Amino acid sequence: MPVKLEDRPIEQVKEEVIDVLIHNYSHGIISSDAFERRLDAVIGTSSHQEMVDQIQDLDAAPDDTLKKQKEQQFSVNYSQAPAEDKETLINILGDTDRSGVWTVPKEIRLFTLLGGSTLDFTDARFTSPYVTVKVFSLLGSDKIFVPENVNVLSKAFCILGTSKNKAPSVASIHAPTITIEGVIILSEISIKLKTTMKESFVAFANKMKTMFESNPKV
């Protein structure tokens, strides 16, 4: 006997519905405007039924190609190459930028004095499921970008400073966890997604559409 729709995990239902939307858009069954409108409705609701309503008139069988591509696109990148256990970044009257494809150590020590830094984990390669960022910031500004498939825990202690965590992770409990701790004095540290959930899915859907158009037999 099938489980009632409202009793199923809502994140699982959301993922399945979005897969169907991407499948239908990438195969030219619905337009770009319809895809984004329905995607907005799915992301913006907490109702199982409202999510499912968006695909009632669509083919409900994403193919294996889409599933494999999605797994590659949204899975966490792990590096087989060893990395240093600790790395120290010092910003005194200057800035550092760690972004692109880089290997993440188990611990990053970030010291900022009258400067700034950017740590972008979006395309980073993880070597451990647990990463600690230890911050000391005085009159500085530090930005941390994380992908949605990574958990973030902020424990920074602020003295006349600000810590803003705007990265509502949708990662599973088995995903890597970045713990940010330390002291923020007259400074600001911001933690956020570089791209929104919608932007990520739209980019992936457009990639799949291009692939299917160039090779209809896929």
Disulfide bonds with the S-S distance in Angstrom:
none
